[in-house]
Amino acid sequence: MTNQETRDDAVVFELLKNRWRSEELGREAAFRAAQRGRAAEEIPVSKSSQRAYGLIRAGIRLGIYPVDSRLHESSLVHELTISRTAVRQALNLLADEGLVARRQRVGTVVIRRPLENPSDWTSESSGPADRRERLGRERIFEELVPAGAISDLIMVPSGIVKVACDRILWDGTVIGVRAVYKDADATHASVPRTAMDVGTAFAFTFDVALGHIESQLETLACDERLAKLLGMNEGAPILYRELLLHDVDGRPLMLSCTHYRGDRVAVSTERMFPEHQAAS
């Protein structure tokens, strides 16, 4: 065999080897594509357990998944377009919160809803009748302190602030801690412990009509002090709600600061836009 023929055979072999390699790579690529296709059919787009947790929790809060109803993992995967692993992790989180119970041979059952918009006011007698029977308070302390920085938020003519701090209870369990600040000389009448709305209670306290309320809501990490008061782990999420109450002349007269357990309470708001206000 001549040197030329040897070179030609080597070239042909190299071409065949490259073709075989190309065909092999092509088959491998086709196999991987088929795998991805099957995976896309079997596993939904989102794998986020946090997304699953938020959606299922919202469904429980809104009554889409009522108390005593069963939550089926396969149905949730289909309804929420979330992977089974994420749904399972979310249900475990909800079980840790006490919203659902996971039982062998029974499955996952909704056992309670998050408490929505618990009372922010000084009397547990305000609100719907069914709530009044379950909502309570426990006084932690009540004291008079120098106004200090509080005078930047509310009017304190006397220079002394009356602070009342309560635990908020639901079915005997602590769900929040509330502190209310007002001028020490502000109370003009004793607020009766009967059902009344916040406007009436404000009028009893300050002898003037309630004008409007400024509200702020934040999510915070529970510090050591609040962890002891709320019976939570330090660093757990809590909801902080601040309400600033003004009279009809726009004067800020009372400040309410409440820390709620994030695993027990949901806060919702409703806003009326001008065109709807005019229509009503």
N, C-alpha and C positions, 0 to 999 in steps of 0.2 A: 504494500500500500504506500502510495506516495505521500510526501508531506502535505501536499495540497488536499488529498482525499482525507487525510487525518484531520486537517483543519476544518474541512467541510463537515465531516461527521461530528466534530466537537460543536460546531455552530448549530447543526440540526439538533443535537442533544440538548444544548442550552436553550434553544427555542422551545423544544418539547417540555423541558423542565419548567420553564417560565409559564407555558400554557397550563401544565398540570397545576402549578402553584396558583395561577389565576383562577382556574376552575375550583380548586380547593377553597380559596378565599371567597369565591362567589358562593359556594355552597354553605360555607360558614356564615357569611353575611345573611344569606337567605334564611338559615336556621335561626340566627339571632333575631332577625326581623319577625319571623313567625312567633318566636318566644315573646317578643315585645307585644305583638298583636294579641296573643292569648292573655298576657298579663294585663293589658289595657282593658280586656273584656272582663277579667276576673277581679281586678283591683280598681276601685273608683279613683277619680282624679285626685281628690284630697286625702292625705294621710294624717292630717293634723288632729291629734287628740284634743287639743284646746278648742279647735273649731267644733268638734263633735260635742265636747262638754258644754260650750256656750249655747249651741242650738238645742240640745236636749234639755238643758236647764231652763231655757226660755220657754220651751214647749210645756214643761211642767208648771212653770209660773203662770202661763197664760191659760192653763187648763186644757191644752191640746192633748196632753197625756194626763188624764185625771188621776186623782188618788185612788188606789186599789187596782189600777189598770196594770197590765203586764207589758213590759218593754221587750220586744223580740229583737235580738241582735241582727238577724237577717233582714227584718223589715226596716230597721234603722239604717242599715248599710244602703238599702235601695232608696229609701225616702230622702236621706241626707247626702247621698253620693259621697260617702266616706268609707274608708277601709274598715274591715271587721276589727282589726287590731286597734285602730283609733277609737271605735265605738266601745270596745271592751275596756280600754283604758279610761274613757270618759265615764262609763257606768261605775267603774271602781271609784273614781273621784266623787261621783254623786253619792255613792254608798258611804264614803268617808264623811260626807256632809250630813248624812242622815236623811237625804231626800228619797233615796230608793233603798230597797233591801234585796240582796242577792242570795237566793236560797237554792240549795241543791234540789233537783227534781221539780222545782217550781219555776225557777228563772228569776228575772228581775221585776220587782213590783214597786210602783210608786207609793210611798207611804206618807208623804206630806209635801206641801208646796212651800216655797220661800215666803216669809211674811212680807207683804208689800205695803209700803208707806205706813209704818207704825206711827203712832201719835208722837208728835214733837212737843206737846204742850204739857202744862203743869198738872193736869188732872187726867187720870186714866179713865174718867167717866165720859170724856168726849169721844165722839165717833159712833159708828154703828153699834147696835145692841149686842150682836154676836162678838164684836171685838172688845166691847167693854167688859164682858164676862171673862175674857182671857188675858187682857192686857193689864198690867199692874206696874207699880213702881215701888222702889225701896230707897228711902232717903239715906245717902251716904254722909253728907254733912251740909250744914247751912251756916254761913258766917258773913261778917261784915269786914271788908278789906278796903284799903285806900284805892281810889279810882285808877291811878296810874295810867297805863296805856289804854285801858278800857274807855277812858274819856275821849279817845280819838275815834271811837266807834259809836258810842251812844252818849246821850246827854246825861251828865251826872252833876246836877246843881249843888248837891250836898257835899260832893267830893268823896263820898263813901258809896261803895258798891255792895249790894246784897247778892251773894252767890249761893245758889241752891244746886246741889249735885245729887242726881238720882241714878240708880240702876233701873233700866227699863226691863220689865219681865214679860214673857209670853208663856202662858201655861206654867208659870213658876220658874222658867229658865231665863237666865240673863241673856238678852239680845243686844243691849246697848247701854251706854252711859251718857247721860245728858247733863250739861251745866247751863244754867240760866242766869244771866247778869242783868241787873236793873238798878236804878238809883235807890238807895236805902230808904229815902223818904217818899218814894213814888206811890206806894200802895194806899189807895183812898178807901177801899172796901175789901172785906174778906171775900175771896172768890169761893162761892158755894160749890160743894162737891156734888153737883148735879150735871146732867148732860147739857153741854152748851158748846157752841162753835168757838173758834179762836177769837173772832171779833168781839163776841160778848165777854169772854174772859179778859181780853185786853181792855175793854171799856170798864169792867169792874176794877181792874188793877190801876189804871191811869186816869180814870174819869174823863176819858176822851175817846173818840171813835178811832178804830184802826183804819189807816189809810192804805198802805201797801206793804208788801213783804219782799225783801231781797233774799234770794236763795242761792247758795253755792254748794256744789257737791264734788267731793274729791275721793280718790282711792289712795289709801295710805298703808304703810306697813305698821303692824301693831308693835308698840314699844313695850318695855318691861312693865311699866306701871299699868298700862291698859290691859296687858296680857293677864295680869292678876285679877283685875276687876271684871274682865269679860270671860275669864276661864279659857283663854286661847293660848296658843303657842306664840312666843315672840317672833315677829316677822310675818305672821299670817296677815292676809289682806283684810282691811276694815274699810267701811264707808264713813266718811266724815261729812256731815251736813251742817251747814251754818245758815241760820236764819236771822235776818235783821229786820225788826218790826218798826215801822214808822206810823205816826199818827196822821190824821187828815191834813195837817199842816206841813207834813214832810219831815217832822222831827224824829230821829231815831231814838227810841226809848227802851228797847229791850233786845238782847242778843241771846240766841239759843245755839249751843254748840253740842252736837250729838255724834258720838262714835258708835257705829253699829257693827255687829259681827257680819263680815262679808259672806259667811257661809249660811247665814240665817235670814238675811234681810235683802229685799230688792226695793229700790226707790224709782218710781216712775213720775213723769211730769207731763203736763198737757199745756200746749201753747195755742192761744187763739190769735189768728192773724187778723189784721184790720178789716179785710173784706168780709170775713165771717162774723166779726163783732158787729159790723154795720148791719149785716143781714139778720142777726138775732135781735 
